[in-house]
């Protein structure tokens, strides 16, 4: 269930998934699955997975949005595109905006984003991007 709350869900093609609670006579959802799963895969797929408890393979999980990417085990870090060495402040603000804007109107979301960008433009990472771009090199992100 923890994986449902993750920003990225990468697995190998051999992975299999099942929500088995109804198979043992319990409610099909636990630990927030009925909240998180429909947001990932839509209500129809979530209902099927939680009600029936059927096992699905990685290909179907990818097709319906349960996982975000398929990769072999030795390719996981590459699959995330260098996330660990990227612009941490930009990632943090993007995640915060994604979370906050779930329950906002479009106009409120646009206003929040318009306030966030200038704050990041004052940061060292944004300045580093411009320096690196001008010098023709990759930025050296500092998370500031």
C-alpha positions in Angstrom: 0.0 0.0 0.0 2.9 2.4 0.6 3.8 2.2 -3.1 0.4 3.9 -3.9 1.6 7.0 -2.1 5.0 7.1 -3.9 5.7 9.7 -6.6 7.3 7.1 -8.9 6.5 3.4 -9.0 9.1 1.5 -11.0 9.1 -2.3 -11.2 10.5 -5.1 -13.3 8.4 -6.8 -15.9 8.1 -9.8 -13.6 6.2 -7.9 -10.9 2.6 -8.9 -10.0 0.0 -7.0 -7.9 -3.1 -8.0 -6.0 -5.4 -6.4 -3.4 -6.5 -9.6 -1.7 -8.6 -8.4 1.3 -11.9 -9.4 -0.2 -10.5 -12.9 -0.9 -10.4 -13.4 2.9 -13.7 -11.7 3.7 -12.4 -8.2 4.6 -13.1 -4.9 3.0 -11.2 -4.6 -0.2 -9.2 -1.5 0.9 -6.8 -0.9 3.7 -4.2 1.7 4.6 -5.7 4.3 2.3 -6.0 2.1 -0.8 -9.6 3.2 -1.5 -8.4 6.8 -1.4 -5.1 6.5 -3.3 -5.8 3.8 -5.9 -8.7 5.6 -7.8 -6.5 8.7 -8.0 -3.8 6.6 -9.8 -5.9 4.3 -12.0 -9.4 5.7 -12.1 -12.5 4.5 -10.2 -13.3 1.7 -12.6 -9.9 0.0 -12.4 -9.7 0.6 -8.7 -13.1 -0.9 -8.1 -12.2 -4.0 -10.1 -8.9 -4.4 -8.3 -10.2 -3.9 -4.8 -13.5 -5.8 -5.2 -12.3 -8.8 -7.1 -8.8 -9.2 -5.7 -7.4 -10.5 -9.0 -3.7 -10.6 -9.6 -2.4 -8.5 -12.4 1.0 -8.5 -14.1 3.4 -5.6 -14.6 2.2 -4.9 -18.2 -1.4 -4.4 -17.1 -0.3 -2.4 -14.0 1.7 -0.1 -16.3 -1.2 0.2 -18.8 -3.7 1.3 -16.2 -1.3 3.6 -14.4 -0.6 1.6 -11.2 3.1 1.7 -12.0 4.8 4.6 -13.7 7.6 2.7 -15.5 8.9 -0.8 -16.2 12.6 -1.4 -15.9 15.0 -4.2 -15.2 16.3 -4.2 -11.6 19.7 -2.8 -12.7 18.1 0.1 -14.6 16.0 1.5 -11.7 18.2 4.5 -11.0 18.5 5.3 -14.7 14.7 5.0 -15.0 14.3 7.9 -12.6 16.3 10.1 -14.8 18.9 11.3 -12.3 16.3 12.4 -9.8 18.7 12.2 -6.9 21.2 14.6 -8.4 18.6 17.1 -9.8 17.3 20.4 -8.6 15.9 19.5 -5.2 14.1 22.8 -4.6 12.4 22.6 -7.9 11.3 19.0 -7.2 10.1 19.8 -3.7 8.0 22.8 -4.9 6.6 20.7 -7.8 5.6 18.0 -5.4 4.0 20.5 -3.0 2.1 22.1 -5.9 0.8 18.7 -7.1 -0.4 17.9 -3.6 -2.0 21.2 -2.9 -3.7 21.7 -6.2 -5.6 18.4 -6.0 -8.4 20.2 -4.2 -8.1 23.7 -5.7 -9.9 25.6 -8.4 -7.9 26.3 -11.6 -7.7 30.0 -10.8 -6.3 29.3 -7.3 -3.8 26.8 -8.7 -2.6 29.3 -11.3 -2.2 32.0 -8.7 -0.2 29.6 -6.4 2.1 28.7 -9.2 2.6 32.3 -10.2 3.7 33.0 -6.6 6.0 30.0 -6.5 8.0 30.6 -9.7 9.5 34.0 -8.6 10.6 32.5 -5.3 12.5 29.8 -7.1 13.9 32.4 -9.5 15.7 34.0 -6.6 17.4 30.7 -5.6 21.0 29.6 -6.3 19.9 26.7 -8.5 18.1 28.9 -10.9 21.2 31.2 -11.2 23.3 28.1 -11.6 21.1 27.0 -14.5 21.8 30.2 -16.3 25.5 30.1 -15.7 25.7 26.5 -16.8 23.6 27.2 -19.9 25.8 30.1 -20.9 28.9 28.0 -20.4 27.5 25.1 -22.3 27.7 22.6 -19.4 25.3 20.7 -17.2 24.1 22.6 -14.0 25.6 21.6 -10.7 22.5 21.7 -8.5 23.0 22.6 -4.9 19.4 22.4 -3.6 19.3 26.1 -2.8 
